[in-house]
Amino acid sequence: MNANATLTVRLAGEGESRSLSAVLAPDNEGLPEGMRLSMTAEGRSIEFGVVSNSPSASLSTVLALLRDIALFQEVWLLSSQTGGRDQRS
């Protein structure tokens, strides 16, 4: 049985999209046998595709991506602040 999952993430801008793609790209190598992971960035959106011979492997991969994206978001927000104040204000 094959299990396919697609996750689309829309970021605040193209800069964030490029940065997230660059951060996650090295993690997309060395996957287990029977698994394929694709990542396509277009504008401010990134689409991840997971194909695996196991539904649980597809789901755990999507959950790992969501954790990595949440961590990226925290770091991005912290790095955009100066002296405890958000630069966007």
Secondary structure by P-SEA (a helix, b strand, c coil): cbbbbbbbbbcccaaaaaaaaaaaccccccccccbbbbbbbcccbbbbbbbcccaaaaaaaaaaaaaaaaaaaaaaaaaaccccccccc
